[in-house]
Amino acid sequence: MSFWEIARKYILVHKCGCCRQILDRDHFDDALCPKCRILWNKSLVESCKKCLRPAIECECMPGAMAGEGALCLRRLFFYESEATYSPSMSIIFMLKHKNIRRITDFAARQLLPSIKEALSALDFEDNREAFFVCSVPRGRTKIREYGFDHGVLLASRIAQLLEVEYVKAFSSTFFSTEQKALDRKGRFKNAQKRIRFCDEAEVKGRYAILFDDIVTTGASMSACVRLLRKAGAKGVLCFSLASSKKDIR
């Protein structure tokens, strides 16, 4: 028995990403315990107020994103600011605050079926080099505080699973305000000032698979879509773990 196998069996302890219950060996590599996984699965089928389809199948998006030419927005569940303690929001909290590979891998694999479904219409399997993954940049203040950009980690893992390139397409300016601290109008202005395109990123003539953890007004996503289209991207497909119902058009 190798050292890693001994450690997994007798030393390491993994906890549920929501209730913090210690996971038994049958669920050792899962992000959630069986009870919280049921609640997670329930959030995936909450219906959209516009199209009435389950969250995981809904393709509705904020008007700002549609206006910039985003081809789609797919999410796992709908974000409600009041419901902060739930398996879905707990996973996002863990991604933002704890660099845990097991949690990142869980979120990436949960997104993967929706991403593959959206890409199937674009001849993805026979033309992978025409696609790349990128992410909305985290504010530099938060990167200094926590030591990592959770969007980059998750998008990079998605790129590995899809077997395509991850491209660092954007950077964030030093002097910017957190989006959640602003009203709707302020978010759009701040996103345009905060997000910068990396000129060395090769995106012309390729499809971008763009990721953000939560989409509310769509300000950050729309800013990224606009910059990608301006740089010559053939199309931009957007994905998130959660999005708000309020700004769906």
Backbone bond lengths (Angstrom), bond angles and torsions (degrees), N, CA, C in turn:
res aa  C-N    CA-C-N  psi(-1)  N-CA   C-N-CA  omega(-1)  CA-C   N-CA-C  phi
1 M - - - 1.473 - - 1.536 108.80 -
2 S 1.335 116.29 129.92 1.465 121.01 -178.83 1.523 110.65 -73.20
3 F 1.349 114.89 165.93 1.459 119.81 178.29 1.529 110.74 -60.49
4 W 1.348 116.86 -41.78 1.458 120.23 -179.29 1.529 111.39 -63.06
5 E 1.337 116.41 -40.37 1.469 119.89 178.91 1.530 110.62 -66.04
6 I 1.327 116.91 -39.43 1.473 120.41 177.20 1.518 110.43 -64.33
7 A 1.346 115.75 -43.22 1.466 120.13 -179.96 1.518 111.12 -62.51
8 R 1.335 117.14 -43.70 1.470 121.26 179.44 1.528 111.63 -62.44
9 K 1.324 115.88 -35.49 1.462 119.63 -173.94 1.522 113.01 -84.49
10 Y 1.341 116.93 -35.75 1.462 118.94 -170.28 1.536 115.15 -120.28
11 I 1.342 118.06 -16.99 1.467 119.29 -171.45 1.535 112.79 -115.22
12 L 1.334 116.52 -53.99 1.465 120.40 -172.79 1.528 112.22 -67.47
13 V 1.316 115.32 144.95 1.464 122.28 175.73 1.522 108.25 -127.60
14 H 1.316 116.25 125.34 1.458 121.31 175.34 1.519 109.43 -111.72
15 K 1.347 115.47 138.19 1.460 120.25 -179.00 1.517 110.81 -115.00
16 C 1.315 115.36 155.34 1.461 122.27 175.80 1.532 108.68 -60.97
17 G 1.332 116.63 137.41 1.452 121.23 -179.08 1.507 114.36 -70.67
18 C 1.337 117.93 -7.12 1.464 120.94 178.89 1.527 111.85 -113.35
19 C 1.325 117.38 -66.41 1.463 120.45 -174.14 1.525 112.98 -86.83
20 R 1.354 116.74 -8.40 1.463 123.58 178.38 1.525 113.82 68.70
21 Q 1.311 117.52 14.73 1.462 121.35 174.44 1.528 109.22 -66.01
22 I 1.333 117.24 140.83 1.464 121.07 177.97 1.528 108.71 -68.67
23 L 1.327 115.98 129.32 1.462 120.71 -178.43 1.519 110.68 -80.54
24 D 1.323 115.96 140.02 1.462 118.90 175.81 1.524 109.40 -78.12
25 R 1.319 116.54 172.61 1.463 120.98 -172.50 1.526 112.66 -63.17
26 D 1.334 117.98 -29.08 1.457 120.54 -179.65 1.527 112.00 -69.34
27 H 1.331 116.95 -20.97 1.472 121.45 -178.92 1.528 110.47 -122.65
28 F 1.342 116.19 27.08 1.451 121.38 -170.79 1.527 112.67 -60.24
29 D 1.328 117.15 -37.07 1.462 120.81 -176.13 1.523 112.92 -95.50
30 D 1.319 117.87 2.87 1.457 121.02 178.51 1.531 110.04 -79.01
31 A 1.330 115.82 159.40 1.465 120.30 176.39 1.519 111.12 -87.82
32 L 1.337 117.16 -21.88 1.460 121.89 -174.78 1.520 110.91 -131.05
33 C 1.322 115.59 150.65 1.463 120.60 173.38 1.535 108.47 -73.34
34 P 1.332 118.98 164.67 1.473 120.82 -178.18 1.529 113.52 -55.66
35 K 1.324 118.26 -38.79 1.472 121.18 -179.31 1.530 111.20 -65.81
36 C 1.327 116.85 -46.16 1.472 120.50 179.93 1.524 111.11 -71.40
37 R 1.322 117.26 -28.68 1.475 120.12 178.20 1.532 110.18 -65.69
38 I 1.318 117.38 -34.43 1.465 120.51 176.47 1.526 110.20 -62.98
39 L 1.336 116.60 -43.50 1.465 120.78 178.85 1.531 110.54 -66.70
40 W 1.331 117.24 -37.57 1.464 121.74 175.99 1.531 109.92 -59.21
41 N 1.331 116.22 -49.34 1.465 120.42 -179.03 1.523 111.52 -61.82
42 K 1.320 116.09 -34.02 1.467 120.55 178.64 1.528 110.84 -64.07
43 S 1.339 117.14 -38.60 1.472 120.57 -179.15 1.525 111.38 -65.94
44 L 1.327 118.03 -25.92 1.459 121.43 -177.77 1.523 112.90 -70.98
45 V 1.318 116.45 -20.77 1.464 119.65 -176.31 1.530 112.75 -108.47
46 E 1.331 117.21 10.43 1.465 119.60 173.76 1.521 108.69 -63.21
47 S 1.328 118.15 134.78 1.457 120.73 -171.63 1.526 113.31 -83.34
48 C 1.327 115.19 148.34 1.461 122.93 175.29 1.524 109.18 -75.43
49 K 1.332 116.91 140.56 1.460 120.32 -178.00 1.530 112.38 -71.84
50 K 1.341 116.45 -19.30 1.465 119.68 -178.05 1.527 112.55 -94.42
51 C 1.340 116.58 -57.32 1.465 120.01 -175.44 1.518 113.12 -94.35
52 L 1.333 116.96 -11.87 1.473 124.58 178.41 1.535 113.12 67.24
53 R 1.313 116.79 11.45 1.463 119.93 177.04 1.524 109.44 -87.14
54 P 1.340 118.15 157.35 1.474 120.57 176.71 1.523 110.47 -58.80
55 A 1.324 116.16 151.47 1.465 121.14 -177.41 1.519 112.18 -51.86
56 I 1.309 117.15 -42.31 1.454 121.17 -175.08 1.523 112.48 -70.62
57 E 1.354 116.94 -16.49 1.464 121.27 178.41 1.524 112.97 -106.27
58 C 1.325 117.12 -14.92 1.463 122.10 -176.91 1.532 110.86 -66.22
59 E 1.347 116.54 138.43 1.456 121.74 177.90 1.527 111.52 -119.42
60 C 1.319 117.76 13.55 1.466 121.18 177.34 1.531 109.16 -67.42
61 M 1.329 116.18 152.38 1.464 120.08 -178.87 1.518 110.50 -147.25
62 P 1.341 117.52 160.60 1.464 120.66 173.52 1.523 111.13 -57.80
63 G 1.339 116.07 145.28 1.453 120.55 -178.18 1.516 113.46 -57.78
64 A 1.342 116.89 -33.62 1.466 120.60 -178.87 1.522 111.26 -62.60
65 M 1.322 117.21 -38.12 1.457 120.89 179.95 1.522 111.02 -70.29
66 A 1.324 116.24 -42.08 1.459 119.90 177.14 1.519 110.39 -61.97
67 G 1.329 116.09 -38.66 1.452 120.75 179.98 1.518 113.58 -64.41
68 E 1.334 116.87 -28.96 1.468 121.06 179.24 1.522 111.99 -86.16
69 G 1.347 116.92 -5.95 1.457 119.68 174.97 1.514 115.95 98.36
70 A 1.340 118.10 17.15 1.468 120.15 175.99 1.528 109.42 -61.48
71 L 1.323 116.62 135.14 1.461 120.19 -177.90 1.519 112.09 -75.20
72 C 1.330 117.15 -30.75 1.459 120.55 179.52 1.515 109.75 -166.22
73 L 1.315 115.48 163.94 1.466 122.46 167.06 1.511 106.69 -134.79
74 R 1.318 116.00 119.51 1.462 121.19 176.52 1.518 108.05 -118.59
75 R 1.348 115.53 140.15 1.458 120.80 178.47 1.522 109.84 -134.98
76 L 1.353 114.77 167.15 1.459 119.25 176.44 1.517 111.33 -86.78
77 F 1.332 117.11 -40.42 1.461 120.09 -177.86 1.519 109.71 -152.79
78 F 1.321 115.78 168.64 1.459 121.70 179.50 1.524 110.08 -92.01
79 Y 1.316 114.51 138.88 1.459 122.17 -178.15 1.521 110.19 -91.20
80 E 1.323 115.71 128.64 1.462 121.82 173.52 1.514 107.35 -125.18
81 S 1.327 117.23 119.16 1.468 120.91 -174.14 1.525 112.95 -60.85
82 E 1.342 116.81 -26.07 1.467 119.60 -178.41 1.527 111.51 -75.28
83 A 1.331 116.53 -31.00 1.468 120.73 -175.43 1.524 110.15 -91.99
84 T 1.322 116.28 73.49 1.459 120.79 -175.94 1.529 112.65 -82.71
85 Y 1.340 117.28 -28.69 1.465 118.64 -178.06 1.524 108.70 -102.42
86 S 1.299 115.24 94.95 1.454 122.89 178.33 1.520 106.81 -156.41
87 P 1.337 118.45 158.88 1.460 119.12 179.07 1.529 112.78 -56.28
88 S 1.329 117.35 -39.81 1.466 120.17 -178.03 1.523 111.28 -64.79
89 M 1.327 117.95 -50.04 1.455 120.33 -179.10 1.528 111.71 -71.98
90 S 1.329 117.21 -28.22 1.468 120.33 176.82 1.526 111.16 -66.05
91 I 1.338 117.26 -37.58 1.457 120.85 177.73 1.527 109.79 -63.65
92 I 1.330 117.27 -42.79 1.461 120.17 177.85 1.528 110.34 -63.45
93 F 1.329 117.32 -41.47 1.464 120.85 177.33 1.521 110.60 -59.41
94 M 1.324 117.19 -44.53 1.465 120.85 179.88 1.520 111.20 -64.18
95 L 1.333 117.15 -39.59 1.457 120.33 178.94 1.519 111.45 -62.89
96 K 1.339 116.01 -39.65 1.458 121.00 -177.36 1.527 112.78 -72.68
97 H 1.337 116.75 -34.18 1.453 120.38 -169.05 1.530 115.06 -111.71
98 K 1.337 117.53 -18.45 1.464 120.23 -177.01 1.524 109.50 -130.55
99 N 1.290 117.12 124.07 1.463 121.07 178.24 1.527 108.77 -85.32
100 I 1.343 115.02 81.98 1.465 121.27 -177.79 1.529 108.12 -114.22
101 R 1.318 117.20 115.04 1.463 121.41 -174.45 1.533 111.77 -59.19
102 R 1.319 117.02 -36.93 1.465 120.94 -179.31 1.534 111.50 -61.68
103 I 1.334 117.17 -38.96 1.466 121.71 179.54 1.529 110.32 -71.42
104 T 1.332 115.91 -43.09 1.464 120.37 178.43 1.520 111.05 -60.92
105 D 1.322 116.69 -43.31 1.463 121.12 -179.53 1.529 110.84 -65.45
106 F 1.330 116.89 -39.39 1.468 120.80 178.28 1.527 110.46 -60.45
107 A 1.340 117.11 -48.71 1.463 121.15 -178.70 1.529 111.01 -63.11
108 A 1.333 116.81 -41.46 1.462 120.50 -179.78 1.523 111.13 -62.99
109 R 1.322 116.46 -43.99 1.465 120.07 -178.63 1.524 111.82 -69.86
110 Q 1.327 117.59 -29.02 1.467 120.31 175.99 1.529 110.83 -69.00
111 L 1.336 117.27 -34.09 1.467 121.64 179.42 1.524 112.61 -78.06
112 L 1.304 117.00 -26.00 1.459 121.85 -169.80 1.535 114.79 -55.12
113 P 1.345 120.86 -46.52 1.470 119.34 -179.33 1.530 113.48 -59.30
114 S 1.341 117.47 -41.09 1.463 120.50 178.91 1.522 111.17 -65.01
115 I 1.327 115.84 -40.12 1.459 119.98 179.81 1.529 110.20 -64.32
116 K 1.322 117.09 -47.00 1.461 120.70 -179.35 1.524 111.42 -63.33
117 E 1.333 116.81 -37.48 1.462 120.41 178.36 1.527 111.10 -63.05
118 A 1.344 115.92 -44.12 1.467 119.91 179.72 1.534 111.41 -66.78
119 L 1.336 117.01 -34.98 1.460 120.71 -177.46 1.522 113.03 -78.13
120 S 1.316 116.30 -18.97 1.472 119.61 -175.76 1.526 112.44 -61.25
121 A 1.334 117.17 -28.19 1.470 120.45 -179.95 1.525 112.40 -77.69
122 L 1.344 117.42 -7.00 1.463 121.19 -175.56 1.524 112.37 -113.25
123 D 1.325 117.02 22.36 1.459 121.87 177.17 1.531 111.40 56.76
124 F 1.333 115.39 43.42 1.463 121.22 -174.89 1.523 112.80 -63.52
125 E 1.315 118.08 -45.92 1.462 121.52 -172.97 1.529 112.41 -60.52
126 D 1.327 117.07 -33.00 1.467 120.34 -176.80 1.523 113.32 -96.14
127 N 1.332 116.72 0.87 1.470 118.82 -174.86 1.531 110.67 -149.09
128 R 1.332 116.62 50.87 1.465 121.21 -174.54 1.528 113.25 -62.26
129 E 1.336 117.31 -31.88 1.464 119.28 -177.76 1.527 112.70 -65.91
130 A 1.334 116.75 -14.15 1.467 120.46 179.33 1.533 111.75 -84.90
131 F 1.337 117.65 2.02 1.458 121.84 -177.47 1.529 109.90 -122.41
132 F 1.307 115.90 151.49 1.457 121.34 172.65 1.525 109.01 -149.10
133 V 1.322 116.28 158.55 1.464 122.40 179.21 1.519 108.89 -107.84
134 C 1.322 117.14 139.46 1.460 121.57 174.30 1.528 108.39 -144.44
135 S 1.316 117.25 172.74 1.463 120.23 -175.42 1.517 111.34 -140.98
136 V 1.325 115.66 151.24 1.461 121.44 172.74 1.531 107.47 -65.16
137 P 1.333 118.88 129.46 1.473 119.93 -174.44 1.525 112.98 -72.97
138 R 1.323 115.45 143.27 1.457 121.37 173.70 1.527 108.91 -78.82
139 G 1.324 117.02 149.24 1.457 120.61 178.26 1.527 111.13 -60.29
140 R 1.313 117.15 144.23 1.468 120.92 -175.95 1.529 112.00 -66.31
141 T 1.327 116.41 -30.14 1.464 118.78 176.85 1.519 110.76 -61.91
142 K 1.337 116.46 -42.72 1.466 121.07 179.65 1.530 111.33 -69.97
143 I 1.319 116.60 -34.71 1.459 119.00 177.64 1.524 110.06 -64.91
144 R 1.334 116.56 -40.77 1.470 119.71 177.10 1.528 110.66 -65.46
145 E 1.331 116.65 -37.23 1.465 120.57 -177.14 1.521 111.95 -69.59
146 Y 1.338 117.12 -43.54 1.464 120.24 -174.19 1.530 113.57 -104.43
147 G 1.319 116.55 -15.73 1.459 119.27 175.18 1.519 115.77 88.22
148 F 1.309 118.25 5.29 1.468 120.24 -179.19 1.524 110.24 -160.81
149 D 1.335 115.19 161.64 1.462 122.63 173.39 1.521 107.04 -106.79
150 H 1.328 117.08 105.99 1.466 120.93 -175.43 1.530 111.71 -62.48
151 G 1.343 117.02 -30.41 1.459 120.12 178.26 1.512 111.99 -64.69
152 V 1.329 116.45 -41.02 1.460 121.02 178.04 1.527 110.44 -64.32
153 L 1.335 116.85 -43.79 1.466 120.58 -179.41 1.525 111.40 -61.33
154 L 1.337 116.03 -45.41 1.461 119.57 -178.47 1.522 111.25 -70.53
155 A 1.334 117.25 -44.29 1.463 120.09 179.91 1.531 110.98 -64.12
156 S 1.333 117.33 -36.94 1.463 120.76 177.98 1.527 111.05 -64.20
157 R 1.336 115.59 -39.34 1.473 119.19 178.13 1.528 110.76 -67.44
158 I 1.325 116.91 -38.54 1.463 120.42 176.27 1.526 109.97 -62.20
159 A 1.332 116.58 -42.35 1.464 120.62 178.47 1.533 110.94 -60.32
160 Q 1.347 116.83 -40.43 1.465 120.51 178.05 1.526 110.90 -62.43
161 L 1.324 116.55 -44.30 1.463 120.70 -178.18 1.525 111.64 -67.58
162 L 1.328 116.70 -33.19 1.468 121.38 178.60 1.525 112.14 -83.42
163 E 1.341 115.93 -14.84 1.465 122.72 -176.35 1.524 110.81 62.07
164 V 1.329 115.22 47.03 1.461 121.76 174.38 1.532 108.55 -130.09
165 E 1.322 116.23 173.47 1.464 121.82 -175.98 1.530 111.47 -80.05
166 Y 1.336 115.62 139.76 1.463 119.73 167.23 1.518 107.66 -94.55
167 V 1.328 117.33 129.79 1.457 122.69 -178.53 1.523 109.33 -117.36
168 K 1.314 116.61 126.53 1.470 120.51 173.58 1.521 107.19 -79.35
169 A 1.312 116.51 90.95 1.461 122.13 -172.73 1.525 112.69 -89.41
170 F 1.361 116.91 -21.02 1.461 119.34 -172.64 1.532 111.61 -133.81
171 S 1.313 113.86 156.92 1.458 121.43 169.68 1.516 107.73 -134.03
172 S 1.328 116.04 165.03 1.458 121.44 -179.18 1.517 109.33 -116.18
173 T 1.322 116.98 138.27 1.461 120.41 179.45 1.523 110.08 -70.34
174 F 1.327 116.45 158.50 1.466 120.93 -178.98 1.522 111.37 -69.06
175 F 1.315 116.74 -42.06 1.456 120.51 -172.75 1.528 110.12 -98.55
176 S 1.312 116.01 91.80 1.455 120.75 179.25 1.525 109.13 -149.87
177 T 1.326 114.59 156.18 1.458 121.39 179.97 1.519 109.51 -96.87
178 E 1.337 116.89 147.95 1.454 120.32 175.36 1.519 109.94 -61.68
179 Q 1.327 116.41 136.35 1.461 120.74 -178.01 1.525 112.14 -59.37
180 K 1.332 117.17 -39.70 1.460 120.29 -175.10 1.530 112.62 -67.57
181 A 1.333 117.15 -14.49 1.457 120.55 -179.82 1.527 112.23 -88.42
182 L 1.347 117.76 -0.41 1.455 121.83 -173.96 1.521 111.69 -114.70
183 D 1.337 115.75 159.79 1.455 119.88 173.57 1.527 108.49 -80.92
184 R 1.320 116.76 179.80 1.462 121.24 -174.39 1.528 111.98 -56.90
185 K 1.336 116.66 -50.77 1.457 120.98 -178.20 1.526 110.84 -62.59
186 G 1.332 116.04 -41.32 1.462 120.62 179.82 1.511 112.49 -64.51
187 R 1.327 117.64 -33.76 1.470 120.93 -179.47 1.521 111.17 -64.17
188 F 1.333 116.89 -41.88 1.460 119.42 -179.04 1.525 111.00 -67.32
189 K 1.325 117.40 -42.05 1.464 120.85 178.26 1.526 110.76 -64.50
190 N 1.332 116.12 -43.81 1.456 120.49 -178.30 1.525 111.69 -65.58
191 A 1.345 117.24 -40.32 1.461 121.05 -179.70 1.522 111.19 -62.42
192 Q 1.336 116.23 -40.45 1.466 119.78 -179.99 1.522 111.64 -65.93
193 K 1.332 117.55 -34.36 1.463 121.36 178.67 1.523 111.80 -80.09
194 R 1.338 116.69 -35.38 1.469 121.37 -171.64 1.513 113.53 -77.38
195 I 1.337 117.75 -39.28 1.461 121.18 -170.42 1.529 110.57 -94.64
196 R 1.322 115.33 128.88 1.457 122.42 178.78 1.523 110.22 -122.02
197 F 1.335 115.71 142.41 1.460 120.70 178.11 1.525 109.57 -84.24
198 C 1.321 117.09 137.23 1.462 121.99 177.65 1.536 108.41 -84.37
199 D 1.305 116.11 112.00 1.467 120.92 -172.02 1.523 113.35 -59.62
200 E 1.346 116.74 -26.82 1.462 118.98 -177.61 1.536 112.74 -78.90
201 A 1.322 117.25 -8.58 1.467 120.90 -179.40 1.530 110.23 -69.00
202 E 1.322 116.64 127.57 1.463 121.85 -178.84 1.526 109.51 -93.30
203 V 1.315 116.21 100.49 1.460 120.97 -175.42 1.528 113.06 -123.55
204 K 1.313 117.80 -11.55 1.466 121.18 -173.93 1.522 111.37 -61.44
205 G 1.342 114.94 128.77 1.453 120.95 177.93 1.510 115.05 76.20
206 R 1.345 117.79 9.40 1.468 121.68 -177.75 1.531 110.24 -118.27
207 Y 1.323 115.45 159.37 1.464 121.50 175.72 1.525 109.77 -90.88
208 A 1.323 116.11 132.20 1.467 121.62 178.46 1.522 110.25 -98.44
209 I 1.325 116.23 132.96 1.464 123.16 171.61 1.521 104.96 -103.98
210 L 1.317 116.37 100.68 1.467 122.47 -170.55 1.518 110.44 -99.48
211 F 1.345 116.85 131.66 1.472 121.28 -177.40 1.522 111.88 -121.12
212 D 1.342 114.84 140.58 1.470 122.53 166.56 1.520 107.35 -141.35
213 D 1.334 117.53 153.59 1.469 118.72 -176.22 1.526 112.31 -73.27
214 I 1.340 117.14 -47.43 1.467 121.44 -179.89 1.527 109.37 -131.64
215 V 1.315 116.86 132.51 1.458 122.39 174.79 1.527 107.77 -112.61
216 T 1.318 116.71 120.25 1.476 120.50 177.34 1.530 109.15 -108.74
217 T 1.332 117.43 -83.45 1.467 120.42 177.01 1.525 111.75 -77.96
218 G 1.332 116.88 -20.49 1.461 120.91 -175.62 1.514 112.98 86.33
219 A 1.343 118.10 10.65 1.463 121.68 -176.01 1.533 111.86 -62.20
220 S 1.331 117.19 -49.38 1.472 120.57 -177.73 1.524 111.04 -67.74
221 M 1.333 116.38 -44.09 1.458 120.64 178.72 1.521 110.77 -60.31
222 S 1.368 117.09 -46.17 1.468 119.44 -177.96 1.504 111.75 -63.25
223 A 1.365 116.86 -37.69 1.453 120.53 177.99 1.529 110.60 -62.17
224 C 1.332 116.82 -41.27 1.466 121.04 179.09 1.525 111.44 -69.02
225 V 1.335 116.73 -41.31 1.468 120.26 178.34 1.521 109.82 -60.66
226 R 1.326 116.79 -44.34 1.464 120.97 -179.52 1.528 111.03 -60.86
227 L 1.332 117.04 -44.58 1.459 120.67 -179.42 1.525 111.75 -66.10
228 L 1.329 116.98 -38.67 1.463 120.86 178.82 1.526 110.87 -65.91
229 R 1.320 116.09 -44.11 1.467 120.21 179.52 1.532 110.53 -64.77
230 K 1.325 116.09 -39.57 1.462 120.65 178.70 1.524 111.11 -63.99
231 A 1.342 116.19 -33.27 1.466 120.98 -179.78 1.528 112.65 -81.00
232 G 1.332 116.82 -2.73 1.456 120.07 174.90 1.507 116.11 104.03
233 A 1.338 118.61 10.61 1.466 120.41 177.30 1.531 109.86 -60.89
234 K 1.309 116.19 139.00 1.465 121.19 -177.83 1.519 111.83 -70.79
235 G 1.320 116.54 -31.84 1.461 122.37 179.13 1.515 109.87 -170.88
236 V 1.328 116.62 158.36 1.470 121.44 -178.78 1.520 109.10 -130.15
237 L 1.318 116.37 120.35 1.454 123.00 175.89 1.520 107.77 -106.00
238 C 1.319 117.24 127.00 1.466 121.98 -172.33 1.529 111.09 -108.17
239 F 1.338 115.04 141.00 1.462 121.37 -179.59 1.523 109.29 -140.17
240 S 1.327 115.28 147.58 1.463 120.18 177.37 1.518 108.79 -149.84
241 L 1.318 115.09 161.95 1.458 118.94 172.98 1.529 109.76 -72.37
242 A 1.333 116.14 -39.36 1.472 120.38 -176.51 1.518 110.30 -143.93
243 S 1.314 115.76 154.29 1.467 120.92 172.45 1.519 108.36 -145.08
244 S 1.312 115.23 155.53 1.458 121.12 -179.74 1.523 110.55 -81.51
245 K 1.319 115.88 146.48 1.465 120.38 175.16 1.523 111.97 -77.78
246 K 1.338 117.04 -20.68 1.459 120.58 -168.30 1.513 113.95 -66.88
247 D 1.345 117.69 -34.96 1.454 120.08 -173.26 1.524 113.71 -101.51
248 I 1.325 117.47 10.40 1.463 120.61 177.64 1.522 108.73 -68.43
249 R 1.311 115.08 134.27 1.472 121.15 177.93 1.522 110.37 -114.03
